[in-house]
Amino acid sequence: MKEFLIISGKGGTGKTSITAAFAALAGHIVLADCDVDTANLHLLLKPVTHHTEEFVGSQKASIDPANCTNCGLCQKLCRFEAINQTETARVVDQLSCEGCGVCSCMCPQQAITMQDHVSGHWFISDTQYGPMVHARLGIAEENSGKLVAKVREHAQRIAAQRHVDYILVDGPPGTGCPVISSISGVDLALIVTEPTITGMHDLLRVKQLADHFGVEVMVCINKYDLDEACTKQIETYCEKQRIEVAGHIPFDKNVVSAQIRGLSVADYQIDPAASSKGAAAAIKNTWQTVSKRLQTLPG
């Protein structure tokens, strides 16, 4: 069993579209959508959810009015200005509370307790390509890295139970906490980039992150034909860094048409005259290159 991550240094590079197409090509897999802040893989795979659980990512302060003497010490100590005075008592603004626990620790009447706070939900669903573990973090909630770890943990458990070949992970964009939680310990990562200045810049950043965790990477250049000079710069960088470019995907209006219909490009019925040279064929070739590399990696 191999864990294969698809990431990008920035949003909008086509990472999730490629992941959905890989799901159709890979066969016996378990899927994990680790983009918990803005999950969208489900829009293309249309999973049927059969298990839902709450995610407790933090604790929030709660004031017991029966024990509170309204001394005001908690309000003075709260650096986040999360405690406010009403006509009858002091109350905690749950959106502003960071869960530091200072108010609870310092309250002379022990009227403040720290209580578990539901920050989101995670799900186990079925798709036509295999089981999928995904999640949704609540608005303005934190600890996305912990929720990503939860998604990966359950995807690994299901994969072990079903003896699948691959866990296919749709990672979050960028280089922050959820990406760190997604990349640590995977067998291989595919960085999806695009031929733009920002695409090149963010490719370098996410490659540095992968190096830090000792994760081997490959690169896929999406919409490579929109700026072939920039594509050449990316290829030169990869050559110097000894990174294999697994695929070049051309700009293809069929990808847009597939997304409008809520389908992956692998499932979209493309004109046969264009099928051999469009994005679908390029993604298929990319998957073949990636799967060959996965097969050579130690289990």
MOZIKA-V496561 format. One record per pair of residues at least 6 apart in sequence whose ideal C-beta (glycine too) atoms are under 8 Angstrom apart, sorted by the first residue. I is the first residue (numbers start at 1). J is the second residue. D is the distance in whole Angstrom. If there is no record, write none. Layout:
BEGIN
I;J;D, I;J;D
END
This chain:
BEGIN
1;159;5, 1;160;7, 1;163;8, 1;164;6, 1;165;7, 1;166;7, 1;167;7, 1;299;7, 2;165;7, 2;166;5, 2;167;7, 2;187;4, 2;188;7, 2;294;5, 2;297;6, 2;299;7, 3;152;8, 3;156;7, 3;166;8, 3;167;4, 3;169;6, 3;185;7, 3;186;5, 3;187;5, 4;166;6, 4;167;7, 4;168;6, 4;169;7, 4;186;7, 4;187;6, 4;188;5, 4;189;8, 4;190;7, 4;290;7, 4;294;6, 5;34;8, 5;169;4, 5;171;5, 5;182;6, 5;183;6, 5;186;5, 5;188;7, 5;189;4, 5;190;7, 5;215;8, 6;15;5, 6;18;6, 6;19;5, 6;22;7, 6;168;8, 6;169;7, 6;170;6, 6;171;6, 6;189;8, 6;190;5, 6;192;6, 7;15;7, 7;171;4, 7;172;8, 7;173;7, 7;179;6, 7;182;7, 7;183;7, 7;189;6, 7;190;7, 7;191;6, 7;192;7, 7;206;6, 8;15;4, 8;171;8, 8;173;5, 8;191;7, 8;192;5, 8;193;7, 8;202;7, 8;206;7, 9;173;7, 9;174;7, 9;175;7, 9;191;7, 9;193;7, 9;199;7, 9;201;7, 9;202;3, 9;203;5, 9;204;8, 9;205;5, 9;206;4, 10;173;6, 10;174;7, 10;198;6, 10;199;7, 10;202;4, 11;38;8, 11;173;4, 11;174;8, 12;173;8, 13;173;8, 13;192;5, 13;193;6, 13;194;5, 13;199;7, 13;222;6, 14;192;6, 14;194;7, 14;222;4, 14;223;7, 14;249;7, 14;255;7, 15;170;7, 15;171;7, 15;173;7, 15;192;5, 16;35;7, 16;40;6, 16;41;5, 16;44;7, 16;170;6, 17;44;7, 17;255;6, 17;259;7, 17;264;7, 17;265;6, 18;190;8, 18;192;6, 18;220;7, 18;222;7, 18;249;7, 18;283;6, 18;286;8, 19;41;6, 19;168;7, 19;170;4, 20;41;6, 20;44;4, 20;45;6, 20;264;4, 20;265;8, 20;266;7, 21;264;5, 21;265;5, 21;266;4, 21;280;7, 21;283;5, 21;284;8, 21;287;8, 22;168;6, 22;283;7, 22;287;5, 22;290;8, 23;29;7, 23;31;6, 23;45;7, 23;127;7, 23;129;4, 23;130;8, 23;168;6, 23;264;7, 24;129;6, 24;264;6, 24;266;4, 24;267;6, 25;266;6, 25;283;8, 25;284;6, 25;287;5, 26;129;7, 26;165;8, 26;166;6, 26;168;6, 26;287;7, 26;291;7, 27;165;7, 28;130;7, 28;162;8, 28;164;5, 28;165;5, 28;166;8, 29;129;6, 29;130;5, 29;164;6, 29;165;7, 29;166;5, 29;167;7, 29;168;5, 30;130;6, 30;131;5, 30;132;7, 30;133;7, 30;155;5, 30;158;5, 30;159;4, 30;162;7, 30;164;5, 30;166;8, 30;167;5, 30;168;7, 31;41;7, 31;45;7, 31;127;7, 31;129;7, 31;130;6, 31;131;7, 31;132;4, 31;133;7, 31;134;8, 31;155;7, 31;167;8, 31;168;5, 31;169;8, 31;170;7, 32;132;7, 32;133;5, 32;134;7, 32;151;5, 32;152;6, 32;155;4, 32;167;6, 32;168;7, 32;169;5, 32;170;7, 33;39;5, 33;41;4, 33;42;7, 33;132;7, 33;133;7, 33;134;4, 33;135;7, 33;151;7, 33;169;8, 33;170;5, 34;148;5, 34;151;6, 34;152;7, 34;169;6, 34;170;6, 34;171;5, 34;172;6, 34;178;7, 34;181;7, 34;182;4, 35;41;7, 35;170;6, 35;171;7, 35;172;4, 35;173;7, 35;178;7, 36;120;7, 36;134;8, 36;135;4, 36;136;7, 36;137;5, 36;144;5, 36;147;5, 36;148;6, 36;151;7, 36;172;7, 36;178;6, 37;137;5, 37;144;6, 37;172;7, 37;178;7, 38;172;8, 39;134;6, 39;135;7, 39;136;6, 41;132;8, 41;134;7, 41;170;5, 42;125;7, 42;132;8, 42;134;6, 43;262;6, 44;259;7, 44;262;6, 44;263;7, 44;264;5, 45;127;4, 45;128;8, 45;129;7, 45;132;7, 45;264;7, 46;127;7, 46;262;7, 47;123;8, 47;125;3, 47;126;6, 47;127;5, 47;132;5, 47;134;7, 48;125;6, 48;126;5, 48;127;8, 49;123;5, 49;124;7, 49;125;4, 50;124;6, 50;125;7, 50;126;7, 51;123;7, 51;124;4, 51;125;8, 52;121;6, 52;122;8, 52;123;5, 53;121;7, 53;122;6, 53;123;8, 54;118;5, 54;120;8, 54;121;6, 55;118;7, 55;119;6, 55;120;4, 55;121;6, 55;122;6, 55;135;7, 55;137;8, 55;146;8, 55;147;5, 55;150;6, 56;116;5, 56;117;7, 56;118;6, 56;119;7, 57;117;7, 57;119;3, 57;120;7, 57;137;8, 57;141;6, 57;142;7, 57;143;4, 57;146;6, 57;147;6, 58;99;5, 58;117;5, 58;119;6, 58;141;8, 58;142;6, 58;143;6, 59;99;5, 59;101;7, 59;114;4, 59;115;6, 59;116;6, 59;117;6, 60;92;7, 60;94;5, 60;97;5, 60;99;6, 60;114;7, 60;115;6, 60;117;4, 61;74;8, 61;82;7, 61;83;8, 61;92;5, 61;97;5, 61;99;7, 61;101;7, 61;103;5, 61;104;6, 61;112;5, 61;113;8, 61;114;6, 61;115;8, 62;92;6, 62;112;7, 62;113;6, 62;114;8, 62;115;5, 63;74;7, 63;83;8, 63;89;7, 63;90;6, 63;91;6, 63;92;6, 63;111;6, 63;112;5, 64;111;5, 64;112;7, 64;113;7, 65;88;8, 65;89;5, 65;111;8, 66;111;8, 67;109;5, 67;110;7, 67;111;4, 68;89;6, 68;90;6, 68;109;7, 68;111;4, 68;112;8, 69;108;8, 69;109;6, 69;111;8, 70;89;7, 70;90;6, 71;108;7, 71;109;8, 72;85;8, 72;90;7, 73;106;6, 73;107;7, 73;108;7, 74;83;5, 74;90;7, 74;103;4, 74;106;7, 74;107;6, 74;112;6, 75;83;4, 75;84;7, 75;85;7, 75;90;6, 77;102;5, 77;103;6, 77;106;6, 78;102;7, 78;103;6, 79;102;8, 80;96;5, 80;97;7, 80;98;5, 80;100;8, 81;93;8, 81;96;6, 82;92;6, 82;93;5, 82;94;8, 82;96;4, 82;97;4, 82;98;7, 83;90;6, 83;91;7, 83;92;6, 83;93;7, 83;103;7, 84;90;7, 84;91;6, 84;93;6, 94;117;7, 95;140;6, 99;114;7, 99;117;7, 101;114;5, 103;112;5, 104;112;4, 104;113;6, 104;114;5, 118;138;8, 119;137;6, 119;138;5, 119;141;4, 119;142;7, 119;143;6, 119;147;7, 120;135;6, 120;136;5, 120;137;4, 120;138;5, 120;141;6, 120;147;6, 121;135;7, 121;136;6, 122;133;7, 122;134;7, 122;135;4, 122;136;8, 122;147;7, 122;150;6, 122;151;6, 122;154;7, 123;133;7, 123;134;5, 123;135;7, 123;136;8, 124;131;7, 124;132;8, 124;133;6, 124;154;7, 124;158;7, 125;131;7, 125;132;5, 125;133;8, 125;134;7, 126;132;7, 130;164;7, 131;158;5, 131;162;7, 133;151;5, 133;152;8, 133;154;5, 133;155;4, 133;158;7, 134;151;7, 135;147;5, 135;148;8, 135;150;7, 135;151;5, 137;144;5, 137;147;6, 144;172;8, 144;177;6, 144;178;4, 144;181;8, 145;177;4, 145;178;5, 145;180;6, 145;181;4, 146;181;7, 147;178;8, 148;172;7, 148;178;5, 148;181;4, 148;182;5, 149;181;5, 152;169;7, 152;181;8, 152;182;7, 155;167;5, 155;169;7, 156;167;7, 159;167;5, 166;294;7, 169;182;6, 169;186;7, 171;178;8, 171;179;6, 171;182;4, 171;183;7, 171;189;8, 172;178;4, 172;179;5, 172;182;6, 173;179;8, 174;202;8, 174;206;8, 175;202;8, 175;205;5, 175;206;6, 175;209;5, 179;206;7, 179;209;7, 180;209;7, 180;213;8, 183;189;6, 183;209;7, 183;210;6, 183;213;6, 183;215;6, 184;213;5, 184;215;8, 185;213;8, 186;215;6, 187;216;8, 187;294;7, 187;297;5, 188;215;7, 188;216;5, 188;217;7, 188;218;7, 188;290;7, 188;293;6, 188;294;6, 188;297;6, 189;210;6, 189;215;5, 189;216;7, 189;217;5, 189;218;8, 190;217;7, 190;218;5, 190;219;7, 190;220;6, 190;246;6, 190;290;6, 191;203;6, 191;206;6, 191;207;7, 191;210;8, 191;217;5, 191;218;7, 191;219;5, 191;220;7, 192;220;5, 192;222;6, 193;199;5, 193;200;7, 193;202;7, 193;203;4, 193;219;6, 193;220;7, 193;221;6, 193;222;7, 193;234;6, 194;221;7, 194;222;5, 194;223;6, 194;226;8, 195;221;6, 195;223;7, 195;224;6, 195;226;6, 195;227;4, 195;228;7, 195;229;8, 195;230;4, 195;231;4, 195;234;7, 196;227;7, 196;230;6, 197;230;7, 199;230;8, 199;234;8, 200;230;7, 200;233;6, 200;234;6, 200;237;7, 203;219;7, 203;234;7, 203;237;8, 204;237;8, 207;217;6, 207;241;7, 207;243;7, 210;216;8, 210;217;5, 216;297;8, 217;243;6, 218;243;7, 218;244;5, 218;245;7, 218;246;4, 218;289;8, 218;290;6, 218;293;7, 219;234;7, 219;238;5, 219;243;6, 219;244;7, 219;245;5, 219;246;7, 220;245;7, 220;246;5, 220;247;5, 220;248;8, 220;249;7, 220;286;6, 221;231;6, 221;234;6, 221;235;8, 221;245;7, 221;247;7, 221;248;5, 221;249;7, 222;249;5, 223;249;7, 223;250;7, 223;251;4, 224;231;5, 224;248;4, 224;249;7, 224;250;7, 225;231;8, 225;250;5, 225;251;6, 226;251;6, 231;248;7, 234;245;8, 235;245;6, 237;243;8, 238;244;7, 238;245;5, 244;289;8, 244;293;7, 246;286;5, 246;289;5, 246;290;5, 246;293;8, 247;282;6, 247;283;7, 247;285;6, 247;286;3, 247;289;6, 247;290;8, 248;282;6, 249;279;5, 249;282;4, 249;283;6, 249;286;7, 250;277;8, 250;278;7, 250;279;6, 250;282;6, 251;279;8, 252;265;8, 252;274;8, 252;278;5, 252;279;4, 252;280;8, 254;265;6, 254;268;6, 254;270;5, 254;271;8, 254;274;7, 254;278;6, 254;279;6, 254;280;7, 255;265;5, 255;279;5, 257;268;7, 258;264;6, 258;265;5, 258;267;7, 258;268;4, 261;268;7, 265;279;6, 265;280;5, 265;283;7, 266;280;6, 266;283;7, 266;284;8, 268;280;7, 270;278;6, 270;280;6, 275;281;6
END
